[in-house]
Amino acid sequence: MFTQCGIEASTFGAIFLSRLSFNPMRYKVLAVYREKFGSKFPSMDQIASNSAYVFTNTDPLIDYAAPTISKVIPIGGIGAKEPKELSEDWKKILSKREKTVLLSFGSVAKSSYLPMKVKMSIIETIKALPHVTFIWKYEVDDDFTRDYASQLNNLELTKWMPQVDILAHPNLSIFITHGGMGSTQETAHRGVPGIFIPIFGDQPRNAGMMQHNKLGKVLDKTEVTNSSKFVAVIREVLEDDSYRSNARRVSTMLHKRPFSAREQLIKYTEFAAEFGPSKALRPQSHDMKWIEYNNVDIIFSGLIVALIATAIALKITQRMLSSLFRVSKSKKD
């Protein structure tokens, strides 16, 4: 009972925070549509609850195991491009040393925006691994690149790179990334172990699921300034063959699964276009009242039971202590 109540309370909290974050935007969008098409235009909840299918940008083979329903169709990796042959310049860079590490924080959290102490920690990390080539996506030419980065023989700075093509090269050993959904899926599809440094949004969860499936390690963004810690994590992933083995196995599974993400999207879309939403796939929770949906009655009952149990325990403890004091007092007398 108490475990169930804890789970329901956690779920209730997640739902509350989600609605607090997204409902104001939904109401604004709904107001625009109703102004244009009339007051009877359905709400976002009504439209979503009557949808034939819901496509999600995730892949069960690299995600956490989670309860779901039949109308939710995962199509993660559908945007992953097929790699092309690298130019001779990139091949030359990747063949300089036996191992190569690719470092990129994506297009939003650009490397050039990083605090100087983080940049200097990365420089110290690269210095400590002279036998490894580092390719770092750094977007501008500035004092940092001229005064520090250009002094390292094993560092290649680039403002742009063919990320997918580099990930497919056999000499690439690790991809250090912020853990965006696109980067994690590309990492898994190409069979490359990753070191994930999540910054915001969905990145902590994405990074966590990759570590959970032993496809790499998570390094907290507050630890990036600790170059010794950074070096230790890189060495662990480089030297422990299980990361590479797991990454390659998952990559093979993703390429050999019975139906690709593209096939899933096309087939289910065609099926929905022909037959529309199925009542059998529509959860009854859409028609529940607020109290039923959030299990408020169960939570309330659990709290009542907990309060009663606490009161009884306190009463028993009080009587036991009173009895002990009386016995102690009578012995003294």
TORKOL-4160 file (C-alpha; in steps of 0.2 Angstrom, whole numbers, padded with zeros to 4 digits, m for minus):
333
<pt num="1" X="0000" Y="0000" Z="0000"/>
<pt num="2" X="0013" Y="0013" Z="0005"/>
<pt num="3" X="0024" Y="0008" Z="m0010"/>
<pt num="4" X="0010" Y="0011" Z="m0021"/>
<pt num="5" X="0005" Y="0027" Z="m0013"/>
<pt num="6" X="0023" Y="0033" Z="m0015"/>
<pt num="7" X="0023" Y="0029" Z="m0034"/>
<pt num="8" X="0007" Y="0037" Z="m0037"/>
<pt num="9" X="0012" Y="0053" Z="m0027"/>
<pt num="10" X="0028" Y="0053" Z="m0038"/>
<pt num="11" X="0017" Y="0051" Z="m0054"/>
<pt num="12" X="0006" Y="0065" Z="m0048"/>
<pt num="13" X="0020" Y="0077" Z="m0045"/>
<pt num="14" X="0027" Y="0073" Z="m0063"/>
<pt num="15" X="0010" Y="0076" Z="m0071"/>
<pt num="16" X="0008" Y="0092" Z="m0061"/>
<pt num="17" X="0025" Y="0099" Z="m0066"/>
<pt num="18" X="0022" Y="0094" Z="m0084"/>
<pt num="19" X="0006" Y="0103" Z="m0085"/>
<pt num="20" X="0013" Y="0118" Z="m0075"/>
<pt num="21" X="0026" Y="0120" Z="m0089"/>
<pt num="22" X="0016" Y="0116" Z="m0105"/>
<pt num="23" X="m0002" Y="0121" Z="m0101"/>
<pt num="24" X="0000" Y="0140" Z="m0103"/>
<pt num="25" X="0007" Y="0138" Z="m0120"/>
<pt num="26" X="m0006" Y="0125" Z="m0125"/>
<pt num="27" X="m0020" Y="0138" Z="m0119"/>
<pt num="28" X="m0012" Y="0152" Z="m0130"/>
<pt num="29" X="m0012" Y="0140" Z="m0145"/>
<pt num="30" X="m0030" Y="0135" Z="m0142"/>
<pt num="31" X="m0035" Y="0153" Z="m0140"/>
<pt num="32" X="m0028" Y="0157" Z="m0157"/>
<pt num="33" X="m0037" Y="0142" Z="m0166"/>
<pt num="34" X="m0054" Y="0146" Z="m0157"/>
<pt num="35" X="m0053" Y="0164" Z="m0162"/>
<pt num="36" X="m0050" Y="0158" Z="m0180"/>
<pt num="37" X="m0062" Y="0143" Z="m0181"/>
<pt num="38" X="m0074" Y="0145" Z="m0167"/>
<pt num="39" X="m0076" Y="0141" Z="m0148"/>
<pt num="40" X="m0080" Y="0122" Z="m0152"/>
<pt num="41" X="m0062" Y="0119" Z="m0159"/>
<pt num="42" X="m0056" Y="0104" Z="m0149"/>
<pt num="43" X="m0042" Y="0106" Z="m0136"/>
<pt num="44" X="m0025" Y="0099" Z="m0137"/>
<pt num="45" X="m0030" Y="0085" Z="m0125"/>
<pt num="46" X="m0045" Y="0081" Z="m0135"/>
<pt num="47" X="m0035" Y="0080" Z="m0151"/>
<pt num="48" X="m0022" Y="0070" Z="m0143"/>
<pt num="49" X="m0034" Y="0057" Z="m0134"/>
<pt num="50" X="m0042" Y="0054" Z="m0151"/>
<pt num="51" X="m0026" Y="0052" Z="m0161"/>
<pt num="52" X="m0024" Y="0035" Z="m0171"/>
<pt num="53" X="m0005" Y="0034" Z="m0166"/>
<pt num="54" X="0008" Y="0043" Z="m0157"/>
<pt num="55" X="0026" Y="0043" Z="m0164"/>
<pt num="56" X="0040" Y="0045" Z="m0152"/>
<pt num="57" X="0058" Y="0050" Z="m0155"/>
<pt num="58" X="0065" Y="0035" Z="m0145"/>
<pt num="59" X="0072" Y="0018" Z="m0148"/>
<pt num="60" X="0068" Y="0004" Z="m0135"/>
<pt num="61" X="0085" Y="m0004" Z="m0139"/>
<pt num="62" X="0094" Y="0010" Z="m0131"/>
<pt num="63" X="0081" Y="0017" Z="m0119"/>
<pt num="64" X="0075" Y="0013" Z="m0102"/>
<pt num="65" X="0062" Y="m0001" Z="m0101"/>
<pt num="66" X="0046" Y="0008" Z="m0098"/>
<pt num="67" X="0027" Y="0004" Z="m0097"/>
<pt num="68" X="0018" Y="0010" Z="m0113"/>
<pt num="69" X="0003" Y="0007" Z="m0124"/>
<pt num="70" X="0000" Y="0000" Z="m0141"/>
<pt num="71" X="m0004" Y="0016" Z="m0150"/>
<pt num="72" X="0014" Y="0023" Z="m0145"/>
<pt num="73" X="0026" Y="0019" Z="m0160"/>
<pt num="74" X="0044" Y="0022" Z="m0157"/>
<pt num="75" X="0053" Y="0029" Z="m0172"/>
<pt num="76" X="0070" Y="0034" Z="m0164"/>
<pt num="77" X="0084" Y="0036" Z="m0176"/>
<pt num="78" X="0073" Y="0040" Z="m0191"/>
<pt num="79" X="0084" Y="0056" Z="m0194"/>
<pt num="80" X="0100" Y="0047" Z="m0193"/>
<pt num="81" X="0109" Y="0049" Z="m0210"/>
<pt num="82" X="0119" Y="0035" Z="m0219"/>
<pt num="83" X="0137" Y="0039" Z="m0218"/>
<pt num="84" X="0147" Y="0044" Z="m0233"/>
<pt num="85" X="0165" Y="0042" Z="m0237"/>
<pt num="86" X="0177" Y="0054" Z="m0229"/>
<pt num="87" X="0188" Y="0066" Z="m0238"/>
<pt num="88" X="0206" Y="0063" Z="m0239"/>
<pt num="89" X="0210" Y="0077" Z="m0227"/>
<pt num="90" X="0198" Y="0069" Z="m0213"/>
<pt num="91" X="0205" Y="0052" Z="m0217"/>
<pt num="92" X="0223" Y="0058" Z="m0214"/>
<pt num="93" X="0217" Y="0066" Z="m0197"/>
<pt num="94" X="0209" Y="0050" Z="m0191"/>
<pt num="95" X="0224" Y="0040" Z="m0196"/>
<pt num="96" X="0237" Y="0050" Z="m0187"/>
<pt num="97" X="0236" Y="0039" Z="m0171"/>
<pt num="98" X="0228" Y="0023" Z="m0167"/>
<pt num="99" X="0214" Y="0031" Z="m0156"/>
<pt num="100" X="0204" Y="0046" Z="m0160"/>
<pt num="101" X="0191" Y="0055" Z="m0149"/>
<pt num="102" X="0178" Y="0067" Z="m0156"/>
<pt num="103" X="0172" Y="0081" Z="m0145"/>
<pt num="104" X="0156" Y="0091" Z="m0149"/>
<pt num="105" X="0143" Y="0100" Z="m0138"/>
<pt num="106" X="0131" Y="0102" Z="m0151"/>
<pt num="107" X="0124" Y="0118" Z="m0160"/>
<pt num="108" X="0116" Y="0126" Z="m0145"/>
<pt num="109" X="0129" Y="0124" Z="m0131"/>
<pt num="110" X="0144" Y="0129" Z="m0142"/>
<pt num="111" X="0161" Y="0125" Z="m0136"/>
<pt num="112" X="0166" Y="0144" Z="m0139"/>
<pt num="113" X="0153" Y="0148" Z="m0125"/>
<pt num="114" X="0161" Y="0137" Z="m0112"/>
<pt num="115" X="0169" Y="0146" Z="m0097"/>
<pt num="116" X="0188" Y="0148" Z="m0098"/>
<pt num="117" X="0191" Y="0136" Z="m0084"/>
<pt num="118" X="0181" Y="0122" Z="m0093"/>
<pt num="119" X="0191" Y="0126" Z="m0109"/>
<pt num="120" X="0208" Y="0125" Z="m0100"/>
<pt num="121" X="0203" Y="0109" Z="m0091"/>
<pt num="122" X="0199" Y="0101" Z="m0108"/>
<pt num="123" X="0217" Y="0107" Z="m0114"/>
<pt num="124" X="0225" Y="0099" Z="m0099"/>
<pt num="125" X="0215" Y="0083" Z="m0102"/>
<pt num="126" X="0221" Y="0082" Z="m0120"/>
<pt num="127" X="0239" Y="0086" Z="m0115"/>
<pt num="128" X="0238" Y="0071" Z="m0103"/>
<pt num="129" X="0234" Y="0059" Z="m0118"/>
<pt num="130" X="0247" Y="0063" Z="m0131"/>
<pt num="131" X="0244" Y="0046" Z="m0139"/>
<pt num="132" X="0226" Y="0050" Z="m0144"/>
<pt num="133" X="0220" Y="0062" Z="m0157"/>
<pt num="134" X="0206" Y="0074" Z="m0152"/>
<pt num="135" X="0195" Y="0082" Z="m0165"/>
<pt num="136" X="0186" Y="0097" Z="m0156"/>
<pt num="137" X="0172" Y="0106" Z="m0164"/>
<pt num="138" X="0176" Y="0124" Z="m0159"/>
<pt num="139" X="0166" Y="0137" Z="m0169"/>
<pt num="140" X="0177" Y="0153" Z="m0169"/>
<pt num="141" X="0195" Y="0159" Z="m0170"/>
<pt num="142" X="0199" Y="0168" Z="m0154"/>
<pt num="143" X="0213" Y="0171" Z="m0141"/>
<pt num="144" X="0210" Y="0154" Z="m0134"/>
<pt num="145" X="0213" Y="0145" Z="m0150"/>
<pt num="146" X="0228" Y="0155" Z="m0154"/>
<pt num="147" X="0236" Y="0155" Z="m0137"/>
<pt num="148" X="0232" Y="0138" Z="m0130"/>
<pt num="149" X="0223" Y="0125" Z="m0142"/>
<pt num="150" X="0235" Y="0128" Z="m0156"/>
<pt num="151" X="0250" Y="0123" Z="m0145"/>
<pt num="152" X="0244" Y="0105" Z="m0145"/>
<pt num="153" X="0250" Y="0093" Z="m0158"/>
<pt num="154" X="0236" Y="0080" Z="m0155"/>
<pt num="155" X="0222" Y="0092" Z="m0156"/>
<pt num="156" X="0212" Y="0096" Z="m0172"/>
<pt num="157" X="0200" Y="0111" Z="m0171"/>
<pt num="158" X="0186" Y="0112" Z="m0183"/>
<pt num="159" X="0172" Y="0124" Z="m0185"/>
<pt num="160" X="0162" Y="0111" Z="m0194"/>
<pt num="161" X="0163" Y="0092" Z="m0197"/>
<pt num="162" X="0154" Y="0078" Z="m0205"/>
<pt num="163" X="0149" Y="0071" Z="m0189"/>
<pt num="164" X="0140" Y="0056" Z="m0195"/>
<pt num="165" X="0154" Y="0051" Z="m0207"/>
<pt num="166" X="0167" Y="0053" Z="m0194"/>
<pt num="167" X="0157" Y="0042" Z="m0182"/>
<pt num="168" X="0157" Y="0028" Z="m0194"/>
<pt num="169" X="0176" Y="0028" Z="m0196"/>
<pt num="170" X="0184" Y="0013" Z="m0188"/>
<pt num="171" X="0198" Y="0023" Z="m0180"/>
<pt num="172" X="0186" Y="0034" Z="m0170"/>
<pt num="173" X="0186" Y="0027" Z="m0152"/>
<pt num="174" X="0175" Y="0039" Z="m0142"/>
<pt num="175" X="0162" Y="0052" Z="m0145"/>
<pt num="176" X="0162" Y="0065" Z="m0131"/>
<pt num="177" X="0145" Y="0074" Z="m0132"/>
<pt num="178" X="0132" Y="0084" Z="m0123"/>
<pt num="179" X="0119" Y="0070" Z="m0124"/>
<pt num="180" X="0106" Y="0077" Z="m0136"/>
<pt num="181" X="0094" Y="0064" Z="m0143"/>
<pt num="182" X="0102" Y="0066" Z="m0160"/>
<pt num="183" X="0119" Y="0063" Z="m0154"/>
<pt num="184" X="0115" Y="0048" Z="m0143"/>
<pt num="185" X="0106" Y="0040" Z="m0157"/>
<pt num="186" X="0120" Y="0043" Z="m0169"/>
<pt num="187" X="0132" Y="0036" Z="m0157"/>
<pt num="188" X="0122" Y="0020" Z="m0154"/>
<pt num="189" X="0119" Y="0018" Z="m0173"/>
<pt num="190" X="0137" Y="0019" Z="m0177"/>
<pt num="191" X="0143" Y="0008" Z="m0163"/>
<pt num="192" X="0154" Y="0020" Z="m0155"/>
<pt num="193" X="0156" Y="0022" Z="m0136"/>
<pt num="194" X="0152" Y="0039" Z="m0128"/>
<pt num="195" X="0156" Y="0050" Z="m0114"/>
<pt num="196" X="0141" Y="0060" Z="m0111"/>
<pt num="197" X="0141" Y="0078" Z="m0102"/>
<pt num="198" X="0123" Y="0083" Z="m0101"/>
<pt num="199" X="0119" Y="0101" Z="m0099"/>
<pt num="200" X="0101" Y="0104" Z="m0099"/>
<pt num="201" X="0084" Y="0098" Z="m0105"/>
<pt num="202" X="0082" Y="0080" Z="m0110"/>
<pt num="203" X="0101" Y="0077" Z="m0110"/>
<pt num="204" X="0103" Y="0070" Z="m0092"/>
<pt num="205" X="0090" Y="0057" Z="m0096"/>
<pt num="206" X="0098" Y="0053" Z="m0113"/>
<pt num="207" X="0115" Y="0052" Z="m0105"/>
<pt num="208" X="0108" Y="0041" Z="m0091"/>
<pt num="209" X="0100" Y="0028" Z="m0103"/>
<pt num="210" X="0116" Y="0026" Z="m0113"/>
<pt num="211" X="0126" Y="0023" Z="m0097"/>
<pt num="212" X="0112" Y="0011" Z="m0091"/>
<pt num="213" X="0114" Y="0001" Z="m0107"/>
<pt num="214" X="0134" Y="0001" Z="m0105"/>
<pt num="215" X="0136" Y="0011" Z="m0120"/>
<pt num="216" X="0147" Y="0024" Z="m0112"/>
<pt num="217" X="0150" Y="0034" Z="m0096"/>
<pt num="218" X="0141" Y="0050" Z="m0089"/>
<pt num="219" X="0152" Y="0064" Z="m0083"/>
<pt num="220" X="0144" Y="0078" Z="m0073"/>
<pt num="221" X="0146" Y="0095" Z="m0081"/>
<pt num="222" X="0153" Y="0101" Z="m0064"/>
<pt num="223" X="0167" Y="0088" Z="m0065"/>
<pt num="224" X="0173" Y="0094" Z="m0082"/>
<pt num="225" X="0184" Y="0107" Z="m0073"/>
<pt num="226" X="0193" Y="0092" Z="m0065"/>
<pt num="227" X="0205" Y="0087" Z="m0078"/>
<pt num="228" X="0211" Y="0072" Z="m0068"/>
<pt num="229" X="0193" Y="0065" Z="m0067"/>
<pt num="230" X="0191" Y="0069" Z="m0086"/>
<pt num="231" X="0206" Y="0059" Z="m0090"/>
<pt num="232" X="0201" Y="0045" Z="m0079"/>
<pt num="233" X="0184" Y="0043" Z="m0088"/>
<pt num="234" X="0192" Y="0044" Z="m0105"/>
<pt num="235" X="0205" Y="0031" Z="m0101"/>
<pt num="236" X="0192" Y="0019" Z="m0093"/>
<pt num="237" X="0181" Y="0020" Z="m0109"/>
<pt num="238" X="0197" Y="0018" Z="m0120"/>
<pt num="239" X="0204" Y="0003" Z="m0111"/>
<pt num="240" X="0189" Y="m0006" Z="m0106"/>
<pt num="241" X="0184" Y="m0016" Z="m0121"/>
<pt num="242" X="0166" Y="m0020" Z="m0115"/>
<pt num="243" X="0161" Y="m0002" Z="m0120"/>
<pt num="244" X="0166" Y="m0005" Z="m0138"/>
<pt num="245" X="0159" Y="m0022" Z="m0138"/>
<pt num="246" X="0142" Y="m0017" Z="m0131"/>
<pt num="247" X="0141" Y="m0002" Z="m0143"/>
<pt num="248" X="0145" Y="m0013" Z="m0158"/>
<pt num="249" X="0132" Y="m0026" Z="m0153"/>
<pt num="250" X="0118" Y="m0013" Z="m0151"/>
<pt num="251" X="0123" Y="m0005" Z="m0167"/>
<pt num="252" X="0121" Y="m0022" Z="m0176"/>
<pt num="253" X="0104" Y="m0025" Z="m0167"/>
<pt num="254" X="0098" Y="m0008" Z="m0173"/>
<pt num="255" X="0102" Y="m0011" Z="m0191"/>
<pt num="256" X="0095" Y="m0029" Z="m0190"/>
<pt num="257" X="0079" Y="m0026" Z="m0181"/>
<pt num="258" X="0063" Y="m0033" Z="m0190"/>
<pt num="259" X="0056" Y="m0016" Z="m0195"/>
<pt num="260" X="0066" Y="0000" Z="m0197"/>
<pt num="261" X="0060" Y="0017" Z="m0190"/>
<pt num="262" X="0056" Y="0023" Z="m0208"/>
<pt num="263" X="0045" Y="0007" Z="m0211"/>
<pt num="264" X="0036" Y="0009" Z="m0194"/>
<pt num="265" X="0032" Y="0027" Z="m0199"/>
<pt num="266" X="0026" Y="0023" Z="m0216"/>
<pt num="267" X="0016" Y="0008" Z="m0212"/>
<pt num="268" X="0007" Y="0015" Z="m0197"/>
<pt num="269" X="0003" Y="0031" Z="m0206"/>
<pt num="270" X="m0004" Y="0022" Z="m0220"/>
<pt num="271" X="m0014" Y="0011" Z="m0208"/>
<pt num="272" X="m0021" Y="0026" Z="m0199"/>
<pt num="273" X="m0025" Y="0035" Z="m0215"/>
<pt num="274" X="m0036" Y="0020" Z="m0220"/>
<pt num="275" X="m0044" Y="0015" Z="m0204"/>
<pt num="276" X="m0043" Y="0030" Z="m0193"/>
<pt num="277" X="m0042" Y="0029" Z="m0174"/>
<pt num="278" X="m0046" Y="0013" Z="m0165"/>
<pt num="279" X="m0057" Y="0013" Z="m0150"/>
<pt num="280" X="m0048" Y="m0003" Z="m0144"/>
<pt num="281" X="m0031" Y="0007" Z="m0143"/>
<pt num="282" X="m0038" Y="0022" Z="m0134"/>
<pt num="283" X="m0035" Y="0021" Z="m0115"/>
<pt num="284" X="m0050" Y="0023" Z="m0103"/>
<pt num="285" X="m0039" Y="0035" Z="m0093"/>
<pt num="286" X="m0044" Y="0049" Z="m0106"/>
<pt num="287" X="m0062" Y="0048" Z="m0099"/>
<pt num="288" X="m0058" Y="0047" Z="m0081"/>
<pt num="289" X="m0062" Y="0061" Z="m0068"/>
<pt num="290" X="m0047" Y="0070" Z="m0061"/>
<pt num="291" X="m0048" Y="0061" Z="m0044"/>
<pt num="292" X="m0048" Y="0044" Z="m0053"/>
<pt num="293" X="m0034" Y="0048" Z="m0065"/>
<pt num="294" X="m0023" Y="0054" Z="m0052"/>
<pt num="295" X="m0028" Y="0041" Z="m0039"/>
<pt num="296" X="m0031" Y="0054" Z="m0026"/>
<pt num="297" X="m0043" Y="0042" Z="m0017"/>
<pt num="298" X="m0029" Y="0029" Z="m0016"/>
<pt num="299" X="m0016" Y="0042" Z="m0010"/>
<pt num="300" X="m0029" Y="0049" Z="0003"/>
<pt num="301" X="m0033" Y="0032" Z="0009"/>
<pt num="302" X="m0014" Y="0028" Z="0011"/>
<pt num="303" X="m0011" Y="0044" Z="0021"/>
<pt num="304" X="m0026" Y="0041" Z="0032"/>
<pt num="305" X="m0019" Y="0023" Z="0036"/>
<pt num="306" X="m0002" Y="0030" Z="0039"/>
<pt num="307" X="m0008" Y="0043" Z="0051"/>
<pt num="308" X="m0018" Y="0030" Z="0060"/>
<pt num="309" X="m0003" Y="0018" Z="0061"/>
<pt num="310" X="0008" Y="0032" Z="0067"/>
<pt num="311" X="m0005" Y="0038" Z="0081"/>
<pt num="312" X="m0007" Y="0019" Z="0087"/>
<pt num="313" X="0012" Y="0017" Z="0087"/>
<pt num="314" X="0014" Y="0034" Z="0097"/>
<pt num="315" X="0001" Y="0028" Z="0109"/>
<pt num="316" X="0009" Y="0011" Z="0112"/>
<pt num="317" X="0026" Y="0019" Z="0115"/>
<pt num="318" X="0018" Y="0032" Z="0127"/>
<pt num="319" X="0010" Y="0018" Z="0137"/>
<pt num="320" X="0026" Y="0007" Z="0137"/>
<pt num="321" X="0036" Y="0022" Z="0143"/>
<pt num="322" X="0024" Y="0026" Z="0157"/>
<pt num="323" X="0024" Y="0008" Z="0163"/>
<pt num="324" X="0043" Y="0008" Z="0163"/>
<pt num="325" X="0043" Y="0024" Z="0173"/>
<pt num="326" X="0031" Y="0017" Z="0186"/>
<pt num="327" X="0041" Y="0001" Z="0188"/>
<pt num="328" X="0057" Y="0011" Z="0190"/>
<pt num="329" X="0049" Y="0023" Z="0203"/>
<pt num="330" X="0041" Y="0008" Z="0213"/>
<pt num="331" X="0058" Y="0000" Z="0214"/>
<pt num="332" X="0066" Y="0016" Z="0220"/>
<pt num="333" X="0053" Y="0018" Z="0233"/>
